[in-house]
Amino acid sequence: MELDGGEVLRRQHALRSGIADHEIRGLYTRAGWRRLGHGAYVAESAFTGLDQHAKHRLLLDATLPALSSDSVLSHQSVAVAYGLPIRGLPLDAVHVTRDRETGNRVRPTLNVHCSPLGGEVVELDGRLLTTPARMIVDLGRTAPLEAVLVTADAAVREFGVTASDLAIELERAKNRSGIAAARRLVDLVDGHSESVGESLSRLMLRSFGFTGFKTQGNVYLEHGRLLGRVDFYDEELGVLGEFDGEVKYGRLLKPGQDPGEVVFREKQREDAMRDPGFQMARWIWRELDKPATAARIERALERGRASSKPIGYIVQAPLPTPRRLVRRSL
């Protein structure tokens, strides 16, 4: 049997392929392999260089085959399976939910949750997953808001989760711990946010008391010419907000294009929006939640209050077409 250090080696499969038990033990005692779980191993050299998502996917590969067939991926594990962004959530254990009332257990690399699943799950790559709406409510109940908002926003955007979907899951979870936190998350979630930085920026705006901003607006001149899109906007005051992250400029950069040219074009775009009378405030990663950022945004709002109405208008950008999922009944 040829060993691929980048894949999970399962003991049972190795034995059937002619590898002896002492050879398997030698992999992790002498050959630098890591034990991911009972009877599952991966080369340490391959594992160390992976990001947290990829490491968790290997942990899923190592753990799920040994679990009962009624184990449904849930919580942050299902977020990884869906390919959603995760920020600040621990990924050192696999999370599954079983459609029963009792039997919760916690192990170093496995958390088993037991609660009714509502009769519907998603099937993806041969695995059973909780629905995106259920995932949002589960994470809202069990993890900090600033960590789960990023994942929840992306799930709504990617899969077209509706307010009705979330209301149904909140009702199902109404007697479970953490439901108040889940309701708060659902009140804040917005699929128009396109990045981690935009989700955290939206949370920042609310914490500063700037409640008039909406997310992702197309800015037009009065005769209908599109000037561009902004991350945040207060249409009543004509104020625009932009989170400047490295990812945004990476998206704008075309093959062979100089980064300085991208910055110059971004400056031209901003000037084109200021000319009709829109006010602008910008911030970057290290300025999130800083008092100086709040003061900068407040100054832009004050200019908006003191200025004439801009010669133009803003329309919220539509959400993308939702990604289709295969749903099945339990």
LOLUMMI-100363 format. One record per residue: x, y, z of N, C-alpha, C, O in turn; residue in one letter. Coordinates in steps of 0.02 Angstrom, whole numbers, plus 50000, padded with zeros to 5 digits. Example, Ala and Ser with C-alpha at 12.3 -4.5 7.8 and 13.67 -1.06 7.14 Angstrom:
REM residues 2
506604971650390506154977550390506604983550390507124983450423A/506424988850354506844994750357506455000250394506705005750402S/
This chain:
REM residues 330
500424994050000500005000050000500445006250000500885006950043M/500335010749952500715016949949500405022149995499805023349992E/500815025150039500555029950088500595036950061501115039150036L/500035040650066500015047650049499955051650113499425051650145D/500495054850133500505058350197499995063950203499845066050259G/499735066350147499245071750149498535069450159498085073550164G/498425062950161497765060150171497735056350237498245054150263E/497125055450262497035051750324497145044250311496845041450265V/497565041150350497665033950348497245030750403497345032250462L/496785026450384496375023050433496665016050446496845012550399R/496695014250510497005007950529496675001950494497014997550469R/496005001850493495664996050463495824995350389495934989750365Q/495855001050355496015000850283496734998550273496884994650228H/497185001050317497884999150311497984991650323498364988350287A/497644988950373497704981750387497454977550329497754972450312L/496904979750298496644976050240497124976450182497124972050138R/497544981650180498014982550125498694979150138499144979650097S/498744975850196499354972050209499854975350255500384972550266G/499694981150283500134984450330500004981650400499424981150421I/500514979750436500444976850502500354982250555500524988050545A/500074980150612499954984850667500594988250690500594994250704D/501134984450695501754987450719502014992750670502344997550691H/501874991850606502074996850556501665003250565501925008750558E/501025002450579500595008250590500825012050652500865018150651I/500975008350706501215011650767501865015450753501985020850781R/502275012550711502905015750695502825022350658503255026750662G/502265023150623502155029350587502115035250635502415040450622L/501755034450690501685040150735502185040150793502235045150829Y/502535034650804503055034650856503745036350829504165039150865T/503855034750765504525035950737504535039850672505025043250657R/504005039350633504025042250565503695049050560503605051750505A/503505052050617503245058850615502535059450591502355064450559G/502125054550605501415055050589501015057150651501225055750707W/500455060350640500015062750694499395058350699499105056350648R/499205056850760498595053050771498015058050777497995061950824R/497545057750730496975062350730496405059750773495995063750798L/496365053350781495825050250820495945042850823496465040350801G/495475039250850495555032050857495645028750789495195028750747H/496245025950777496375022350716496435026750654496335024350599G/496615033150663496665037650605497295041850613497435044650666A/497695042350558498355045550561498465049750498498175048450445Y/498895054850506499095058950449499815061150461500025061950518V/500185062150407500885064350414500915071350445500575075950423A/501325072050497501395078450532501635083850484501415089650489E/502085082150439502355087050393501815089950348501835095850331S/501345085750328500795088150286500285092050327500015097050303A/500165089950388499655093050430499865100050452499445104550453F/500495100850470500725107250499500635113050451500485118650473T/500725111950387500685117450339499985119450318499905123950277G/499475116050344498795117450323498485123150363498675124350420L/497995126650332497625131550371497105127950414497025121850409D/496765131750457496315128750506495735125050472495515119850497Q/495485127750416494945124350381495165117550356494815112550365H/495755117350325496005111050297496155105950352496015100050343A/496425108250407496545103750464495885100750489495845094850505K/495375105050492494735102450517494425097550468494105092650488H/494525098750403494265093950354494595087150362494265082050355R/495245087150377495575080750390495305077550453495225071450457L/495155081650503494865078950565494175075950551493995070850581L/493795079050506493155076150486493265069350452492915064550467L/493745069150407493895062850372494085057350421493925051450411D/494435059250474494665054350522494115052150570494115046450593A/493645056550585493165055350638492505052350613492245047750644T/492235055050559491565053250538491465045850523490945043050540L/491945042450490491825035350475491705030950536491395025750531P/491945033150594491865029150655491215030650692491065027350742A/490835035650669490225037650705489615034050677489625031550621L/489095033850716488465030750694488165034850637488305040750630S/487755031550596487485034650535487005040350549486845044150503S/486775041050611486305046550626486675052850649486355057550672D/487335052950642487725058850661487725063950605487945062450549S/487465069850618487395075150568487885080750584487885083450640V/488315082550537488785087950549488425094350568487905096050538L/488685097950618488345103950642488845109050668489455107950667S/488585114750691488975120050722489565122050676489465122550615H/490165123250703490705125550660490945120350611491245121950560Q/490835113950627491035108750579490635109150515490905108150460S/489995110650520489595111250459489775117650422489715117850361V/489995122850457490225128850423490835127350380490895129850325A/491285123150407491875121050367491645116950307491895118050252V/491175112450317490935108250262490605112350207490655110750148A/490275117750226489955122250177490455127050145490285130450096Y/491075127250171491575131750143491475138950164491685143550127G/491175140150221491035146950245491625149750285492005145850314L/491705156350286492245159250326492115158250401491545158450424P/492645157250438492605156450510493135160850542493715160950521I/492935164450593493405168850628493295168250703492755170050728R/493785165850738493745165650810493365159750839493215159750899G/493195154750799492855148750824493365143050828493735141950780L/493385139350883493865133750889493685128150841493095126450833P/494195125450809494095120050760494485113750780494655109650737L/494605112950844494995107150866494565101050881494825095750898D/493905101650873493455096050885492915095950832492685101150809A/492705089950812492145089050765491495089750804491425087050859V/491015093350774490355094150805489835090450762489795091550702H/489445086150794488885082850761488275083450805488325084150866V/487685083050774487055083050810486675076750792486665074650734T/486365073750843485945067850832485225069650848485085073350896R/484765067050809484055068750814483725065050872483315060650863D/483935066950932483655063850993483715068951050484055074051043R/483385067651105483355072351160483955072051207484145077051236E/484245066151215484785065351264485375061751233485325058751179T/485945062251267486545058851244487125063451227487605061251195G/487085069851246487645074451234488285071751265488275068751319N/488835072751230489485071051260490035075151228489985077251170R/490555076351267491115080451245491755076451254491895073951309V/492135075851200492795072751202493295077751173493095082751144R/493935076351180494435081151155494345082951081494455088751063P/494165078151040494095079550968493395078350942493295077950881T/492895077750987492215076350964491705079151014491725077551074L/491255083350989490685085751028490045083050997489895084550939N/489665079151036489035076451012488465080351045488405080451106V/488055083651004487475087351028486855083151011486825080050959H/486375083151056485755079451044485155084151050485045087051103C/484785084850995484175088850995483805087450930484105085350881S/483135088450929482755087250868483005091450810483165097350818P/483035088450751483295091850692482745094350645482895097050592L/482125093450664481585096150623481425092050561481045094250518G/481725086250556481555081750501481895082950435481785079250388G/482335088150431482655089550367483395091050377483585094550424E/483815088150334484525089450334484755090450262484365089850215V/485385092150254485695093050188486185087250176486535085150222V/486205084750115486695079650097487205082850050487035085549997E/487835082550069488375085550031488995081050034489235079450088L/489235079149976489825074849971489745068450013490225066150045D/489145065750013489015059550048488935060150123488875055150158G/488915066250148488835067450220488175071050234487915074650192R/487915070050294487315073550316487515079750356487945079450400L/487205085350338487365091750369486725095050394486205094250364L/486765098750449486205102950468486115108350415486595110250382T/485505110950408485375116150359485745122550378485915123450437T/485865127050330486195133350348485825137250401486135140250445P/485155137350399484765140950450484875137950518484965141550567A/484855131250523484975127950587485675129450612485775130650671R/486165129450567486855130950586486905137850617487235138750668M/486575142850586486605149650612486345150050683486655153050726I/485775146850696485475147050762485905143150812485995145350869V/486165137450792486605133550836487225137550856487395137850915D/487545140750808488135144750823487945150850865488315152750910L/487375153850850487155159650889487045157950962487145162151005G/486835151750975486715149651044487355148051082487375148551143R/487875146151046488445142951079489105146651072489605144551101T/489125152151035489765155551023489675163151025489115165551018A/490215166951035490165174251039489915177350974490065174950919P/489525182750981489225186050924489745188150872489655186950813L/490295191250895490785193850847491125188250808491385189450753E/491115182150834491395176550798490905173650748491095172050692A/490275173050768489795169450725489455173850673489185171350624V/489465180550683489135184850634489445184050565489095184150515L/490105183350563490465182550500490205176450462490065176850402V/490135170850497489905164650466489165165150447488965162850393T/488765168250490488045168850477487915173250416487495171550374A/488255178950411488175183250353488325179450289487945179850240D/488875175850289489085172150229488585166750211488455165550152A/488285163450262487795158150249487165161050217486895158050170A/486945166750242486345169950212486485171850140486065170850096V/487075174650128487255176750060487335170850013487095171049956R/487675165650036487845159949994487235155549979487165153049923E/486805154650028486265149650022485565152550022485075148850020F/485515159150024484855162350021484415160850081483805160150074G/484715160250140484325159050201483865164950212484075170750210V/483225163550225482725168850232482565170150306482735166150350T/482235175750318482005177350386481525171950411481535170250470A/481125169250366480655163950385481035157650406480845154350455S/481555155850368481965150050386482245150750457482225146050497D/482495156650472482805157850537482275157950593482405155550648L/481695160850578481155160950628480935153950647480805152550706A/480905149450598480715142450612481235139250658481045135750706I/481875140350644482395137250686482415140350756482545136850805E/482285146850761482245149950827481675147050868481755145850928L/481105145950836480535143050871480705135950896480525134050952E/481045132050854481235125250875481725125350934481725120750975R/482125130550938482635130850990482425135151050482845136651093A/481795137051054481585142051103481715140051175481785144451218K/481745133651190481855131351258482565129051271482715126151323N/483005130351224483695128051231484135133751256483965139651248R/484685132051287485135137151315485415141451259485545139151204S/485515147851275485805152551227485325155351176485545158551129G/484675154251184484195156451133484175164051127484075166651072I/484265167651182484265174951178484845177451135484755182051095A/485425174351142485995176251101485875174651028486075178350983A/485535168951015485375167050946484895172150915484965173850856A/484405174450954483935179450927484305185950911484145189250861R/484775187850952485165193850937485555193150872485565197650831R/485865187350863486225186150801485755186650741485925189850691L/485185183450745484705183550689484475190650674484375192350615V/484405194750724484205201750713484745205650676484595210450640D/485375203550684485935207350654486165204650587486485208250549L/486015198450571486305195250512486095198850448485525201150442V/486565199350401486435202950338486865199750283487475200250284D/486525196550236486885193250182487205197850132487565195550088G/487085204450137487405209050091488145210050107488525212250064H/488355208550168489065209250185489465204150144489295198250143S/489995206450112490355202250065491025199650092491365195950058E/491205201450153491845199250180491835199450256491375202150286S/492335196350285492405196350358492445203550383492115205350431V/492855207550350492945214550372492305218550369492185222750412G/491885217250319491245220850314490765218750369490405222850396E/490755212250386490335209950441490535213250507490115215650544S/491195213350520491435216350582491335223950581491225226950634L/491385226950523491265234150517490545235850533490395240850566S/490085231550511489375232750525489245232350600488855236350627R/489565227650632489505227050705489795233250739489525235650789L/490355235750712490665241750739490195247750733490115251550781M/489885248650675489435254250665488865254150716488685259350743L/488595248350728488045247850777488295249350847487955252650886R/488895246950864489155248250931489285255650942489255258050999S/489445259350888489545266550893488885270350893488885276450904F/488335266950879487685270250877487495272950809487025276850803G/487865271050757487715273250689487225268350657487435263750621F/486585269250669486085264250648485775265750580485365261850557T/485965271250548485655272950485485985269850424485745270750368G/486535266250434486915263550377486605256950352486415252650392F/486565256250286486405250050253487035247350220487555250750218K/486985241350193487575237750168487545236850093487025235150065T/488115237950059488195236849987487695240849945487155238349928Q/487885246949930487455251249889487775253149823488375254649821G/487385253149770487605255749705487435263149702486865265149711N/487945267149689487875274449689487785276949617488195275349574V/487255280749606487095283249539487055290849538486875293949588Y/487225293849481487045300749469486305301349457485965296249445L/486035307349460485305308249456485015305649390484435303749388E/485405305649336485145303249272485265295749262485105293049209H/485535292349313485575285149310486255282149295486305276049290G/486785286249289487445283349276487745280649340487765284049391R/487965274249337488245270949395488955273649408489375273549364L/489065275949469489725278349489490135272849522490755272849518L/489805268149554490165262749587489765260049645489215262249660G/490055255149679489735252049736490135253649799490745254049798R/489775254649854490095255949919489875250649969489355247449961V/490285249750021490135244750071489555246750116489135242550134D/489515253250133489005255650179488745262350155489115266150122F/488115263850171487845270350151487265272250196486865268150217Y/487235278750211486665281850244486335286250192486555291850181D/485815283650160485525287150103485215293750123485245298550085E/484925294050182484595300250204485085306050209484915311650191E/485695304650233486195309950242486695310150184487115314650182L/486665305350139487125305250082487835303750103488315306450075G/487925299350152488585297550178488755290450158488355285850165V/489365289450133489605282950110490165280550157490565284550181L/490195274050169490715271150211491065265550174490745261550139G/491725265150181492115260050147492605256850195493005260150228E/492575250150198493085246350234493615244350183493465241150133F/494235246350195494785244950149495195239150175495635240050217D/495055233250150495445227350168495885225150111495765226950054G/496395221250127496855218850075496485214550024496665214549965E/495975210850048495605206450002495265210349948495245208349890V/494985216249967494635220249917495095222249861494925221449802K/495695224749877496155226849825496415220949786496575221449727Y/496475215149819496665209049783496165207149731496345204849677G/495515208049747494985206449699495015211149639494875209149583R/495185217449652495195222349599495805221649553495795224049496L/496325218549578496955218049541496895213049484496745207149496L/497015215349423496995211049364497695208149352498185210949374K/497735202549315498395199549301498865204649270498695207849220P/499465205349299499955209849273499865217149291500275221349272G/499335218749328499195225649345499595227749407499675223949454Q/499835233949406500215236649462499735238449519499225241749507D/499895236449581499455238249637499345245749644498805247949664P/499855249649627499775256949630499235259449584498895264349599G/499165256149526498635258149479497945256849509497485260749499E/497885251249545497245249649577497065254949628496495257249631V/497555256949669497435262149719497245268649686496795272149709V/497575270349630497415276549593496705276349567496345281349571F/496505270749538495815270149512495305270449568494765273249560R/495475267649625495025268049683494935275249705494395277349724E/495485279149703495445286249720495005289949670494615294249689K/495075288249606494645291349555493905289749567493475294049560Q/493775283549586493085281449600492805285449659492225287749657R/493205286249711492985290149769492845297349750492345300249771E/493295300349711493195307349690492555308049649492195313049656D/492405303049607491795303349567491175303249611490665306049592A/491205300049668490635299849714490595306149756490045308249776M/491165309149771491155315349810490895321249768490565325649795R/491035321149704490855326849661490115328549664489945334449666D/489645323649663488935325349666488695327249736488115328949745P/489145327049785488955329249852488925323849905488745325249962G/489115317649888489125312349939489735313349984490275315149961F/489645312050048490195312150097490475305050104490115300150093Q/491115304550122491445298050124491845297250188492195301850209M/491805291350219492245289550275492525282650260492175278150237A/493175281850273493515275450260493865273050323494045277050366R/493965266450327494345263750383494665257150360494455254150311W/495165255050398495535248950381495515244150441495235245850494I/495815238350433495785233150485495965235850554495595235050602W/496555238950559496795240850625496395246550656496485248150715R/495945249550617495535255050643494835252750666494445256850691E/494675246350657494025243950680493955245050755494415243550794L/493385247750776493205248750846493625254050881493595254550943D/494005258050844494405263250875493985269750882493595271350837K/494065273350938493705279650945493835284550888493385288350869P/494445284550862494595289150807494185287550745494005292050707A/494025281150735493605279150678492895281650688492585284150642T/492645281050749491975283650764491945291150752491455293650724A/492465294650772492475301950763492495303750689492175308550667A/492875299950649492905301150577492225300150544492025304150502R/491885294850563491225293450534490725298850556490315301150516I/490765300950619490315306150644490425312650606489945316250591E/491055314350590491185320450551490875320050482490595324950457R/490905314150451490585313250385489835314150391489525317150347A/489535311450444488815312250454488635319650467488125322050442L/489055323050504488935330250516488965334150451488565338650440E/489455332450408489495335850343488865334450302488605338750267R/488625328150307488015326450271487415330350295487005332550254G/487355331350360486795335150388486835342450367486315345650356R/487445345050360487535352150345487525353650271487505359450251A/487545348550229487605349550156486935348750121486465345950149S/486915351250060486335350150018486295342749999486805339250000S/485705340449981485625333449961486045332049899486035336049852K/486405326449897486815324849839486405324449774485815322849776P/486745325849718486415325349653486485318149629486875316749583I/486125313749660486165306749643485765302649693485405305449735G/485815296149688485435291749732485805285049740486275283649704Y/485575281149789485895274749805485365269349807484825270249834I/485535263549777485095257749777485485251849805486045250449784V/485185248349852485535242549881485635237149827485175235449790Q/486255234649823486415229549774486035223049788485935221349846A/485825219449736485465213149748485935207749773486545207949762P/485655202949808486035197149830486165192549772485765192349725L/486705188649773486835183949718486335178249718485985177149767P/486315174649663485885168749659486115163549710486705161849711T/485655161049752485875156349804486145149849775485925147449723P/486625147049809486895140549792486385135149812486115135249867R/486255130549767485755125349779486045119749823486625117749816R/485635117249867485825111749911485335106049904484745107049890L/485585100049913485165094049910484905092649980485295091050026V/484255093349989483955092250055483605085450056483355083050005R/483605082450114483275076050121482955075450190483165078750237R/482445071350194482105070250257482465064950298482765060350271S/482425065750363482725060750407482265054650413482435049850448L/
